[in-house]
Amino acid sequence: MVGVISVTPGQLKQQAQVYLRAKEGIEQQIQAVNNMNNAIAQE
C-alpha cells in the first residue's frame, strides 16, 4: 500500500480544471469527426 498522500482542495480543483479542459477538447474532436462522417455519408 502506498502511504496517504495529502492533497489540498486547491490542488484538486486545479486537477479538475485540467481534466475538464481535456474533456472539452476531446468532445470537440469527436464532434468534428462526426461532422466529417455525416458530410461523407451525404455525398
mmCIF entry with sequence, helices, sheets and N, C-alpha, C, O atoms, coordinates in Angstrom:
data_MODEL
# 
_entry.id   MODEL 
# 
_entity.id                         1 
_entity.type                       polymer 
_entity.pdbx_number_of_molecules   1 
# 
_entity_poly.entity_id                      1 
_entity_poly.type                           'polypeptide(L)' 
_entity_poly.nstd_linkage                   no 
_entity_poly.nstd_monomer                   no 
_entity_poly.pdbx_seq_one_letter_code       MVGVISVTPGQLKQQAQVYLRAKEGIEQQIQAVNNMNNAIAQE 
_entity_poly.pdbx_seq_one_letter_code_can   MVGVISVTPGQLKQQAQVYLRAKEGIEQQIQAVNNMNNAIAQE 
_entity_poly.pdbx_strand_id                 A 
# 
loop_
_entity_poly_seq.entity_id 
_entity_poly_seq.num 
_entity_poly_seq.mon_id 
_entity_poly_seq.hetero 
1 1  MET n 
1 2  VAL n 
1 3  GLY n 
1 4  VAL n 
1 5  ILE n 
1 6  SER n 
1 7  VAL n 
1 8  THR n 
1 9  PRO n 
1 10 GLY n 
1 11 GLN n 
1 12 LEU n 
1 13 LYS n 
1 14 GLN n 
1 15 GLN n 
1 16 ALA n 
1 17 GLN n 
1 18 VAL n 
1 19 TYR n 
1 20 LEU n 
1 21 ARG n 
1 22 ALA n 
1 23 LYS n 
1 24 GLU n 
1 25 GLY n 
1 26 ILE n 
1 27 GLU n 
1 28 GLN n 
1 29 GLN n 
1 30 ILE n 
1 31 GLN n 
1 32 ALA n 
1 33 VAL n 
1 34 ASN n 
1 35 ASN n 
1 36 MET n 
1 37 ASN n 
1 38 ASN n 
1 39 ALA n 
1 40 ILE n 
1 41 ALA n 
1 42 GLN n 
1 43 GLU n 
# 
_struct_asym.id          A 
_struct_asym.entity_id   1 
# 
_struct_conf.conf_type_id            HELX_P 
_struct_conf.id                      HELX_P1 
_struct_conf.pdbx_PDB_helix_id       AA1 
_struct_conf.beg_label_comp_id       PRO 
_struct_conf.beg_label_asym_id       A 
_struct_conf.beg_label_seq_id        9 
_struct_conf.pdbx_beg_PDB_ins_code   ? 
_struct_conf.end_label_comp_id       GLN 
_struct_conf.end_label_asym_id       A 
_struct_conf.end_label_seq_id        42 
_struct_conf.pdbx_end_PDB_ins_code   ? 
_struct_conf.beg_auth_comp_id        PRO 
_struct_conf.beg_auth_asym_id        A 
_struct_conf.beg_auth_seq_id         9 
_struct_conf.end_auth_comp_id        GLN 
_struct_conf.end_auth_asym_id        A 
_struct_conf.end_auth_seq_id         42 
_struct_conf.pdbx_PDB_helix_class    1 
_struct_conf.details                 ? 
_struct_conf.pdbx_PDB_helix_length   34 
# 
_struct_conf_type.id          HELX_P 
_struct_conf_type.criteria    ? 
_struct_conf_type.reference   ? 
# 
loop_
_atom_site.group_PDB 
_atom_site.id 
_atom_site.type_symbol 
_atom_site.label_atom_id 
_atom_site.label_alt_id 
_atom_site.label_comp_id 
_atom_site.label_asym_id 
_atom_site.label_entity_id 
_atom_site.label_seq_id 
_atom_site.pdbx_PDB_ins_code 
_atom_site.Cartn_x 
_atom_site.Cartn_y 
_atom_site.Cartn_z 
_atom_site.occupancy 
_atom_site.B_iso_or_equiv 
_atom_site.pdbx_formal_charge 
_atom_site.auth_seq_id 
_atom_site.auth_comp_id 
_atom_site.auth_asym_id 
_atom_site.auth_atom_id 
_atom_site.pdbx_PDB_model_num 
ATOM 1   N N  . MET A 1 1  ? 0.834   -1.204 0.000   1.00 0.00 ? 1  MET A N  1 
ATOM 2   C CA . MET A 1 1  ? 0.000   0.000  0.000   1.00 0.00 ? 1  MET A CA 1 
ATOM 3   C C  . MET A 1 1  ? 0.870   1.255  0.000   1.00 0.00 ? 1  MET A C  1 
ATOM 4   O O  . MET A 1 1  ? 1.894   1.330  0.679   1.00 0.00 ? 1  MET A O  1 
ATOM 5   N N  . VAL A 1 2  ? 0.441   2.199  -0.757  1.00 0.00 ? 2  VAL A N  1 
ATOM 6   C CA . VAL A 1 2  ? 1.138   3.479  -0.790  1.00 0.00 ? 2  VAL A CA 1 
ATOM 7   C C  . VAL A 1 2  ? 0.671   4.308  0.396   1.00 0.00 ? 2  VAL A C  1 
ATOM 8   O O  . VAL A 1 2  ? -0.490  4.225  0.798   1.00 0.00 ? 2  VAL A O  1 
ATOM 9   N N  . GLY A 1 3  ? 1.564   5.102  0.954   1.00 0.00 ? 3  GLY A N  1 
ATOM 10  C CA . GLY A 1 3  ? 1.181   5.959  2.066   1.00 0.00 ? 3  GLY A CA 1 
ATOM 11  C C  . GLY A 1 3  ? 0.147   6.979  1.624   1.00 0.00 ? 3  GLY A C  1 
ATOM 12  O O  . GLY A 1 3  ? 0.001   7.267  0.436   1.00 0.00 ? 3  GLY A O  1 
ATOM 13  N N  . VAL A 1 4  ? -0.561  7.515  2.592   1.00 0.00 ? 4  VAL A N  1 
ATOM 14  C CA . VAL A 1 4  ? -1.592  8.509  2.281   1.00 0.00 ? 4  VAL A CA 1 
ATOM 15  C C  . VAL A 1 4  ? -0.925  9.769  1.740   1.00 0.00 ? 4  VAL A C  1 
ATOM 16  O O  . VAL A 1 4  ? 0.005   10.301 2.346   1.00 0.00 ? 4  VAL A O  1 
ATOM 17  N N  . ILE A 1 5  ? -1.405  10.232 0.611   1.00 0.00 ? 5  ILE A N  1 
ATOM 18  C CA . ILE A 1 5  ? -0.872  11.461 0.018   1.00 0.00 ? 5  ILE A CA 1 
ATOM 19  C C  . ILE A 1 5  ? -1.871  12.576 0.303   1.00 0.00 ? 5  ILE A C  1 
ATOM 20  O O  . ILE A 1 5  ? -3.028  12.495 -0.109  1.00 0.00 ? 5  ILE A O  1 
ATOM 21  N N  . SER A 1 6  ? -1.433  13.601 0.995   1.00 0.00 ? 6  SER A N  1 
ATOM 22  C CA . SER A 1 6  ? -2.348  14.695 1.307   1.00 0.00 ? 6  SER A CA 1 
ATOM 23  C C  . SER A 1 6  ? -2.401  15.662 0.129   1.00 0.00 ? 6  SER A C  1 
ATOM 24  O O  . SER A 1 6  ? -1.375  16.126 -0.367  1.00 0.00 ? 6  SER A O  1 
ATOM 25  N N  . VAL A 1 7  ? -3.607  15.947 -0.295  1.00 0.00 ? 7  VAL A N  1 
ATOM 26  C CA . VAL A 1 7  ? -3.809  16.875 -1.408  1.00 0.00 ? 7  VAL A CA 1 
ATOM 27  C C  . VAL A 1 7  ? -4.705  17.997 -0.919  1.00 0.00 ? 7  VAL A C  1 
ATOM 28  O O  . VAL A 1 7  ? -5.725  17.752 -0.273  1.00 0.00 ? 7  VAL A O  1 
ATOM 29  N N  . THR A 1 8  ? -4.328  19.214 -1.225  1.00 0.00 ? 8  THR A N  1 
ATOM 30  C CA . THR A 1 8  ? -5.151  20.344 -0.795  1.00 0.00 ? 8  THR A CA 1 
ATOM 31  C C  . THR A 1 8  ? -6.335  20.498 -1.740  1.00 0.00 ? 8  THR A C  1 
ATOM 32  O O  . THR A 1 8  ? -6.256  20.101 -2.903  1.00 0.00 ? 8  THR A O  1 
ATOM 33  N N  . PRO A 1 9  ? -7.423  21.066 -1.255  1.00 0.00 ? 9  PRO A N  1 
ATOM 34  C CA . PRO A 1 9  ? -8.583  21.309 -2.124  1.00 0.00 ? 9  PRO A CA 1 
ATOM 35  C C  . PRO A 1 9  ? -8.196  22.131 -3.357  1.00 0.00 ? 9  PRO A C  1 
ATOM 36  O O  . PRO A 1 9  ? -8.740  21.931 -4.443  1.00 0.00 ? 9  PRO A O  1 
ATOM 37  N N  . GLY A 1 10 ? -7.266  23.043 -3.179  1.00 0.00 ? 10 GLY A N  1 
ATOM 38  C CA . GLY A 1 10 ? -6.817  23.859 -4.304  1.00 0.00 ? 10 GLY A CA 1 
ATOM 39  C C  . GLY A 1 10 ? -6.182  23.017 -5.392  1.00 0.00 ? 10 GLY A C  1 
ATOM 40  O O  . GLY A 1 10 ? -6.417  23.243 -6.579  1.00 0.00 ? 10 GLY A O  1 
ATOM 41  N N  . GLN A 1 11 ? -5.368  22.036 -4.985  1.00 0.00 ? 11 GLN A N  1 
ATOM 42  C CA . GLN A 1 11 ? -4.726  21.152 -5.961  1.00 0.00 ? 11 GLN A CA 1 
ATOM 43  C C  . GLN A 1 11 ? -5.761  20.295 -6.679  1.00 0.00 ? 11 GLN A C  1 
ATOM 44  O O  . GLN A 1 11 ? -5.673  20.072 -7.887  1.00 0.00 ? 11 GLN A O  1 
ATOM 45  N N  . LEU A 1 12 ? -6.750  19.815 -5.911  1.00 0.00 ? 12 LEU A N  1 
ATOM 46  C CA . LEU A 1 12 ? -7.812  19.007 -6.514  1.00 0.00 ? 12 LEU A CA 1 
ATOM 47  C C  . LEU A 1 12 ? -8.566  19.822 -7.557  1.00 0.00 ? 12 LEU A C  1 
ATOM 48  O O  . LEU A 1 12 ? -8.878  19.335 -8.643  1.00 0.00 ? 12 LEU A O  1 
ATOM 49  N N  . LYS A 1 13 ? -8.851  21.078 -7.204  1.00 0.00 ? 13 LYS A N  1 
ATOM 50  C CA . LYS A 1 13 ? -9.577  21.974 -8.101  1.00 0.00 ? 13 LYS A CA 1 
ATOM 51  C C  . LYS A 1 13 ? -8.787  22.181 -9.389  1.00 0.00 ? 13 LYS A C  1 
ATOM 52  O O  . LYS A 1 13 ? -9.346  22.182 -10.486 1.00 0.00 ? 13 LYS A O  1 
ATOM 53  N N  . GLN A 1 14 ? -7.476  22.357 -9.235  1.00 0.00 ? 14 GLN A N  1 
ATOM 54  C CA . GLN A 1 14 ? -6.597  22.560 -10.381 1.00 0.00 ? 14 GLN A CA 1 
ATOM 55  C C  . GLN A 1 14 ? -6.623  21.332 -11.290 1.00 0.00 ? 14 GLN A C  1 
ATOM 56  O O  . GLN A 1 14 ? -6.728  21.451 -12.511 1.00 0.00 ? 14 GLN A O  1 
ATOM 57  N N  . GLN A 1 15 ? -6.527  20.155 -10.679 1.00 0.00 ? 15 GLN A N  1 
ATOM 58  C CA . GLN A 1 15 ? -6.575  18.905 -11.443 1.00 0.00 ? 15 GLN A CA 1 
ATOM 59  C C  . GLN A 1 15 ? -7.899  18.789 -12.182 1.00 0.00 ? 15 GLN A C  1 
ATOM 60  O O  . GLN A 1 15 ? -7.933  18.416 -13.355 1.00 0.00 ? 15 GLN A O  1 
ATOM 61  N N  . ALA A 1 16 ? -8.984  19.109 -11.497 1.00 0.00 ? 16 ALA A N  1 
ATOM 62  C CA . ALA A 1 16 ? -10.313 19.020 -12.098 1.00 0.00 ? 16 ALA A CA 1 
ATOM 63  C C  . ALA A 1 16 ? -10.400 19.927 -13.321 1.00 0.00 ? 16 ALA A C  1 
ATOM 64  O O  . ALA A 1 16 ? -10.975 19.548 -14.341 1.00 0.00 ? 16 ALA A O  1 
ATOM 65  N N  . GLN A 1 17 ? -9.827  21.128 -13.218 1.00 0.00 ? 17 GLN A N  1 
ATOM 66  C CA . GLN A 1 17 ? -9.834  22.063 -14.345 1.00 0.00 ? 17 GLN A CA 1 
ATOM 67  C C  . GLN A 1 17 ? -9.101  21.471 -15.543 1.00 0.00 ? 17 GLN A C  1 
ATOM 68  O O  . GLN A 1 17 ? -9.561  21.570 -16.680 1.00 0.00 ? 17 GLN A O  1 
ATOM 69  N N  . VAL A 1 18 ? -7.955  20.855 -15.272 1.00 0.00 ? 18 VAL A N  1 
ATOM 70  C CA . VAL A 1 18 ? -7.166  20.246 -16.345 1.00 0.00 ? 18 VAL A CA 1 
ATOM 71  C C  . VAL A 1 18 ? -7.972  19.158 -17.044 1.00 0.00 ? 18 VAL A C  1 
ATOM 72  O O  . VAL A 1 18 ? -8.017  19.099 -18.273 1.00 0.00 ? 18 VAL A O  1 
ATOM 73  N N  . TYR A 1 19 ? -8.612  18.293 -16.248 1.00 0.00 ? 19 TYR A N  1 
ATOM 74  C CA . TYR A 1 19 ? -9.395  17.202 -16.827 1.00 0.00 ? 19 TYR A CA 1 
ATOM 75  C C  . TYR A 1 19 ? -10.593 17.735 -17.600 1.00 0.00 ? 19 TYR A C  1 
ATOM 76  O O  . TYR A 1 19 ? -10.930 17.222 -18.667 1.00 0.00 ? 19 TYR A O  1 
ATOM 77  N N  . LEU A 1 20 ? -11.240 18.775 -17.053 1.00 0.00 ? 20 LEU A N  1 
ATOM 78  C CA . LEU A 1 20 ? -12.398 19.366 -17.727 1.00 0.00 ? 20 LEU A CA 1 
ATOM 79  C C  . LEU A 1 20 ? -12.005 19.920 -19.089 1.00 0.00 ? 20 LEU A C  1 
ATOM 80  O O  . LEU A 1 20 ? -12.701 19.709 -20.081 1.00 0.00 ? 20 LEU A O  1 
ATOM 81  N N  . ARG A 1 21 ? -10.870 20.638 -19.126 1.00 0.00 ? 21 ARG A N  1 
ATOM 82  C CA . ARG A 1 21 ? -10.414 21.210 -20.398 1.00 0.00 ? 21 ARG A CA 1 
ATOM 83  C C  . ARG A 1 21 ? -10.102 20.105 -21.395 1.00 0.00 ? 21 ARG A C  1 
ATOM 84  O O  . ARG A 1 21 ? -10.447 20.211 -22.572 1.00 0.00 ? 21 ARG A O  1 
ATOM 85  N N  . ALA A 1 22 ? -9.451  19.048 -20.929 1.00 0.00 ? 22 ALA A N  1 
ATOM 86  C CA . ALA A 1 22 ? -9.116  17.928 -21.809 1.00 0.00 ? 22 ALA A CA 1 
ATOM 87  C C  . ALA A 1 22 ? -10.392 17.292 -22.343 1.00 0.00 ? 22 ALA A C  1 
ATOM 88  O O  . ALA A 1 22 ? -10.485 16.970 -23.528 1.00 0.00 ? 22 ALA A O  1 
ATOM 89  N N  . LYS A 1 23 ? -11.372 17.114 -21.468 1.00 0.00 ? 23 LYS A N  1 
ATOM 90  C CA . LYS A 1 23 ? -12.650 16.504 -21.839 1.00 0.00 ? 23 LYS A CA 1 
ATOM 91  C C  . LYS A 1 23 ? -13.343 17.351 -22.908 1.00 0.00 ? 23 LYS A C  1 
ATOM 92  O O  . LYS A 1 23 ? -13.872 16.819 -23.883 1.00 0.00 ? 23 LYS A O  1 
ATOM 93  N N  . GLU A 1 24 ? -13.334 18.672 -22.717 1.00 0.00 ? 24 GLU A N  1 
ATOM 94  C CA . GLU A 1 24 ? -13.965 19.560 -23.691 1.00 0.00 ? 24 GLU A CA 1 
ATOM 95  C C  . GLU A 1 24 ? -13.260 19.470 -25.035 1.00 0.00 ? 24 GLU A C  1 
ATOM 96  O O  . GLU A 1 24 ? -13.905 19.450 -26.083 1.00 0.00 ? 24 GLU A O  1 
ATOM 97  N N  . GLY A 1 25 ? -11.934 19.415 -25.001 1.00 0.00 ? 25 GLY A N  1 
ATOM 98  C CA . GLY A 1 25 ? -11.167 19.302 -26.237 1.00 0.00 ? 25 GLY A CA 1 
ATOM 99  C C  . GLY A 1 25 ? -11.478 18.007 -26.963 1.00 0.00 ? 25 GLY A C  1 
ATOM 100 O O  . GLY A 1 25 ? -11.630 17.994 -28.184 1.00 0.00 ? 25 GLY A O  1 
ATOM 101 N N  . ILE A 1 26 ? -11.574 16.916 -26.213 1.00 0.00 ? 26 ILE A N  1 
ATOM 102 C CA . ILE A 1 26 ? -11.874 15.610 -26.811 1.00 0.00 ? 26 ILE A CA 1 
ATOM 103 C C  . ILE A 1 26 ? -13.271 15.618 -27.418 1.00 0.00 ? 26 ILE A C  1 
ATOM 104 O O  . ILE A 1 26 ? -13.480 15.098 -28.514 1.00 0.00 ? 26 ILE A O  1 
ATOM 105 N N  . GLU A 1 27 ? -14.231 16.211 -26.701 1.00 0.00 ? 27 GLU A N  1 
ATOM 106 C CA . GLU A 1 27 ? -15.602 16.264 -27.210 1.00 0.00 ? 27 GLU A CA 1 
ATOM 107 C C  . GLU A 1 27 ? -15.670 17.064 -28.505 1.00 0.00 ? 27 GLU A C  1 
ATOM 108 O O  . GLU A 1 27 ? -16.428 16.716 -29.410 1.00 0.00 ? 27 GLU A O  1 
ATOM 109 N N  . GLN A 1 28 ? -14.878 18.141 -28.601 1.00 0.00 ? 28 GLN A N  1 
ATOM 110 C CA . GLN A 1 28 ? -14.843 18.934 -29.828 1.00 0.00 ? 28 GLN A CA 1 
ATOM 111 C C  . GLN A 1 28 ? -14.278 18.106 -30.980 1.00 0.00 ? 28 GLN A C  1 
ATOM 112 O O  . GLN A 1 28 ? -14.769 18.182 -32.106 1.00 0.00 ? 28 GLN A O  1 
ATOM 113 N N  . GLN A 1 29 ? -13.247 17.319 -30.693 1.00 0.00 ? 29 GLN A N  1 
ATOM 114 C CA . GLN A 1 29 ? -12.657 16.458 -31.718 1.00 0.00 ? 29 GLN A CA 1 
ATOM 115 C C  . GLN A 1 29 ? -13.666 15.430 -32.201 1.00 0.00 ? 29 GLN A C  1 
ATOM 116 O O  . GLN A 1 29 ? -13.798 15.193 -33.401 1.00 0.00 ? 29 GLN A O  1 
ATOM 117 N N  . ILE A 1 30 ? -14.383 14.816 -31.252 1.00 0.00 ? 30 ILE A N  1 
ATOM 118 C CA . ILE A 1 30 ? -15.394 13.817 -31.610 1.00 0.00 ? 30 ILE A CA 1 
ATOM 119 C C  . ILE A 1 30 ? -16.462 14.460 -32.484 1.00 0.00 ? 30 ILE A C  1 
ATOM 120 O O  . ILE A 1 30 ? -16.887 13.877 -33.481 1.00 0.00 ? 30 ILE A O  1 
ATOM 121 N N  . GLN A 1 31 ? -16.895 15.658 -32.114 1.00 0.00 ? 31 GLN A N  1 
ATOM 122 C CA . GLN A 1 31 ? -17.920 16.365 -32.877 1.00 0.00 ? 31 GLN A CA 1 
ATOM 123 C C  . GLN A 1 31 ? -17.418 16.645 -34.290 1.00 0.00 ? 31 GLN A C  1 
ATOM 124 O O  . GLN A 1 31 ? -18.162 16.489 -35.258 1.00 0.00 ? 31 GLN A O  1 
ATOM 125 N N  . ALA A 1 32 ? -16.160 17.056 -34.410 1.00 0.00 ? 32 ALA A N  1 
ATOM 126 C CA . ALA A 1 32 ? -15.585 17.343 -35.720 1.00 0.00 ? 32 ALA A CA 1 
ATOM 127 C C  . ALA A 1 32 ? -15.569 16.087 -36.582 1.00 0.00 ? 32 ALA A C  1 
ATOM 128 O O  . ALA A 1 32 ? -15.889 16.140 -37.770 1.00 0.00 ? 32 ALA A O  1 
ATOM 129 N N  . VAL A 1 33 ? -15.197 14.957 -35.986 1.00 0.00 ? 33 VAL A N  1 
ATOM 130 C CA . VAL A 1 33 ? -15.166 13.689 -36.724 1.00 0.00 ? 33 VAL A CA 1 
ATOM 131 C C  . VAL A 1 33 ? -16.574 13.291 -37.150 1.00 0.00 ? 33 VAL A C  1 
ATOM 132 O O  . VAL A 1 33 ? -16.786 12.860 -38.283 1.00 0.00 ? 33 VAL A O  1 
ATOM 133 N N  . ASN A 1 34 ? -17.531 13.435 -36.243 1.00 0.00 ? 34 ASN A N  1 
ATOM 134 C CA . ASN A 1 34 ? -18.921 13.117 -36.567 1.00 0.00 ? 34 ASN A CA 1 
ATOM 135 C C  . ASN A 1 34 ? -19.421 13.981 -37.723 1.00 0.00 ? 34 ASN A C  1 
ATOM 136 O O  . ASN A 1 34 ? -20.104 13.493 -38.623 1.00 0.00 ? 34 ASN A O  1 
ATOM 137 N N  . ASN A 1 35 ? -19.074 15.264 -37.688 1.00 0.00 ? 35 ASN A N  1 
ATOM 138 C CA . ASN A 1 35 ? -19.488 16.169 -38.759 1.00 0.00 ? 35 ASN A CA 1 
ATOM 139 C C  . ASN A 1 35 ? -18.902 15.729 -40.095 1.00 0.00 ? 35 ASN A C  1 
ATOM 140 O O  . ASN A 1 35 ? -19.590 15.748 -41.115 1.00 0.00 ? 35 ASN A O  1 
ATOM 141 N N  . MET A 1 36 ? -17.634 15.333 -40.090 1.00 0.00 ? 36 MET A N  1 
ATOM 142 C CA . MET A 1 36 ? -16.994 14.859 -41.322 1.00 0.00 ? 36 MET A CA 1 
ATOM 143 C C  . MET A 1 36 ? -17.661 13.586 -41.817 1.00 0.00 ? 36 MET A C  1 
ATOM 144 O O  . MET A 1 36 ? -17.908 13.436 -43.014 1.00 0.00 ? 36 MET A O  1 
ATOM 145 N N  . ASN A 1 37 ? -17.956 12.667 -40.898 1.00 0.00 ? 37 ASN A N  1 
ATOM 146 C CA . ASN A 1 37 ? -18.612 11.418 -41.278 1.00 0.00 ? 37 ASN A CA 1 
ATOM 147 C C  . ASN A 1 37 ? -19.974 11.696 -41.898 1.00 0.00 ? 37 ASN A C  1 
ATOM 148 O O  . ASN A 1 37 ? -20.344 11.075 -42.895 1.00 0.00 ? 37 ASN A O  1 
ATOM 149 N N  . ASN A 1 38 ? -20.717 12.625 -41.314 1.00 0.00 ? 38 ASN A N  1 
ATOM 150 C CA . ASN A 1 38 ? -22.027 12.981 -41.851 1.00 0.00 ? 38 ASN A CA 1 
ATOM 151 C C  . ASN A 1 38 ? -21.895 13.573 -43.246 1.00 0.00 ? 38 ASN A C  1 
ATOM 152 O O  . ASN A 1 38 ? -22.679 13.253 -44.140 1.00 0.00 ? 38 ASN A O  1 
ATOM 153 N N  . ALA A 1 39 ? -20.907 14.434 -43.431 1.00 0.00 ? 39 ALA A N  1 
ATOM 154 C CA . ALA A 1 39 ? -20.692 15.057 -44.732 1.00 0.00 ? 39 ALA A CA 1 
ATOM 155 C C  . ALA A 1 39 ? -20.344 13.997 -45.769 1.00 0.00 ? 39 ALA A C  1 
ATOM 156 O O  . ALA A 1 39 ? -20.832 14.047 -46.898 1.00 0.00 ? 39 ALA A O  1 
ATOM 157 N N  . ILE A 1 40 ? -19.505 13.040 -45.393 1.00 0.00 ? 40 ILE A N  1 
ATOM 158 C CA . ILE A 1 40 ? -19.108 11.969 -46.311 1.00 0.00 ? 40 ILE A CA 1 
ATOM 159 C C  . ILE A 1 40 ? -20.313 11.095 -46.642 1.00 0.00 ? 40 ILE A C  1 
ATOM 160 O O  . ILE A 1 40 ? -20.494 10.697 -47.793 1.00 0.00 ? 40 ILE A O  1 
ATOM 161 N N  . ALA A 1 41 ? -21.134 10.797 -45.645 1.00 0.00 ? 41 ALA A N  1 
ATOM 162 C CA . ALA A 1 41 ? -22.304 9.936  -45.845 1.00 0.00 ? 41 ALA A CA 1 
ATOM 163 C C  . ALA A 1 41 ? -23.304 10.575 -46.804 1.00 0.00 ? 41 ALA A C  1 
ATOM 164 O O  . ALA A 1 41 ? -24.043 9.876  -47.496 1.00 0.00 ? 41 ALA A O  1 
ATOM 165 N N  . GLN A 1 42 ? -23.322 11.900 -46.840 1.00 0.00 ? 42 GLN A N  1 
ATOM 166 C CA . GLN A 1 42 ? -24.304 12.599 -47.672 1.00 0.00 ? 42 GLN A CA 1 
ATOM 167 C C  . GLN A 1 42 ? -23.837 12.770 -49.110 1.00 0.00 ? 42 GLN A C  1 
ATOM 168 O O  . GLN A 1 42 ? -24.626 13.146 -49.978 1.00 0.00 ? 42 GLN A O  1 
ATOM 169 N N  . GLU A 1 43 ? -22.561 12.497 -49.370 1.00 0.00 ? 43 GLU A N  1 
ATOM 170 C CA . GLU A 1 43 ? -22.056 12.684 -50.736 1.00 0.00 ? 43 GLU A CA 1 
ATOM 171 C C  . GLU A 1 43 ? -22.607 11.627 -51.676 1.00 0.00 ? 43 GLU A C  1 
ATOM 172 O O  . GLU A 1 43 ? -22.288 11.631 -52.865 1.00 0.00 ? 43 GLU A O  1 
# 
